[in-house]
């Protein structure tokens, strides 16, 4: 690595982190979505209040058609963040971090949340 004038030469410019927020009322509850676009992937936070109760990461594998995923933080009996991260990786072909902070007692809410994310991805593909 060469250093010229205090900067590394021979490296591509580092992409800035992009921020995108949106909200939707789903089943009488306002759900907030926060997306941080990263180089080669994105972080998605979903919740109704400012908590980070779990974090899953998913990425493609050359050994399997189903993306790999693991829970980095939170209750391993709750598979929602893992499965959502996997489906988003499969759709986008990117590394995806997901923090899903809503009660998982209502599978209809989970489905509505995922549909809202897909809609936002269609409206603003550059944000993911």
C-alpha positions in Angstrom: 0.0 0.0 0.0 1.5 3.4 -1.0 1.0 6.5 1.0 0.9 9.7 -0.9 0.1 13.0 0.8 -1.5 11.1 3.7 -3.9 9.2 1.5 -3.8 5.6 0.4 -3.2 5.3 -3.3 -4.3 2.3 -5.3 -7.6 1.9 -3.4 -11.0 2.8 -4.7 -12.9 5.6 -2.9 -14.8 4.5 0.1 -18.6 4.7 -0.4 -20.5 6.7 2.2 -23.2 5.0 4.2 -26.6 5.9 2.9 -29.5 6.3 5.3 -33.2 5.8 4.4 -36.1 5.8 6.8 -39.8 5.1 6.3 -42.8 4.2 8.4 -46.2 2.5 7.9 -49.2 1.8 10.0 -49.7 -2.0 9.9 -52.5 -3.7 11.9 -53.1 -0.5 14.0 -49.4 -0.2 14.9 -46.9 2.3 13.4 -43.8 0.4 12.3 -40.6 2.2 11.6 -38.0 1.0 9.1 -34.4 2.2 9.1 -32.0 1.2 6.3 -28.3 1.9 6.2 -26.8 1.1 2.8 -23.3 -0.3 3.1 -20.7 -1.3 0.5 -22.0 -4.7 -0.7 -24.9 -4.9 1.6 -27.3 -3.1 4.0 -28.5 -3.0 7.6 -32.3 -3.0 8.2 -33.8 -2.1 11.5 -37.6 -2.7 12.0 -39.5 -1.8 15.1 -42.0 0.4 16.9 -39.7 1.7 19.6 -36.0 2.4 19.7 -34.6 -0.9 20.9 -32.1 -3.4 19.4 -33.2 -6.7 20.8 -31.6 -8.9 18.1 -29.3 -8.8 15.1 -29.0 -11.4 12.3 -26.6 -11.4 9.3 -27.0 -13.3 6.1 -24.8 -13.7 3.0 -24.7 -15.8 -0.2 -22.6 -18.9 -0.3 -20.9 -20.5 -3.2 -21.6 -23.9 -1.6 -25.4 -23.6 -1.3 -28.3 -21.9 -3.1 -29.8 -20.8 0.2 -27.9 -17.9 1.8 -26.1 -18.5 5.1 -27.4 -16.7 8.2 -26.7 -16.5 11.8 -28.0 -14.6 14.8 -25.4 -12.3 16.2 -27.4 -10.9 19.1 -30.7 -11.9 20.7 -32.9 -14.9 21.5 -32.1 -17.9 19.3 -35.6 -19.3 19.6 -36.8 -16.3 17.6 -36.0 -17.1 13.9 -37.7 -14.1 12.4 -34.6 -11.9 12.0 -32.6 -14.9 10.5 -35.3 -15.9 8.0 -36.0 -12.3 7.0 -32.2 -11.7 6.4 -32.0 -14.9 4.4 -34.9 -13.9 2.1 -33.6 -10.4 1.6 -30.1 -11.8 0.7 -31.7 -14.2 -1.7 -33.6 -11.3 -3.3 -30.8 -8.7 -3.4 -27.7 -11.0 -3.7 -26.2 -8.8 -0.9 -25.0 -9.2 2.6 -27.9 -8.2 4.9 -28.0 -7.4 8.6 -31.5 -7.4 10.1 -32.8 -6.3 13.5 -36.5 -7.2 13.9 -37.9 -5.6 17.0 -41.6 -6.3 16.9 -43.6 -9.0 18.7 -43.5 -12.2 16.7 -46.9 -13.4 18.1 -48.7 -12.2 15.0 -47.5 -13.8 11.8 -49.8 -11.5 9.8 -47.8 -8.5 11.0 -44.5 -10.2 10.0 -46.0 -10.8 6.5 -47.2 -7.2 6.2 -43.7 -6.0 7.3 -42.0 -8.1 4.7 -44.4 -6.9 2.0 -43.8 -3.3 3.0 -40.0 -3.8 2.7 -40.4 -5.4 -0.7 -42.6 -2.4 -1.8 -39.9 0.0 -0.6 -37.2 -1.9 -2.4 -39.2 -1.6 -5.7 -39.8 2.1 -5.1 -36.3 3.0 -4.0 -33.9 0.2 -5.2 -30.9 2.6 -4.8 -31.5 2.8 -1.0 -30.8 -0.9 -0.4 
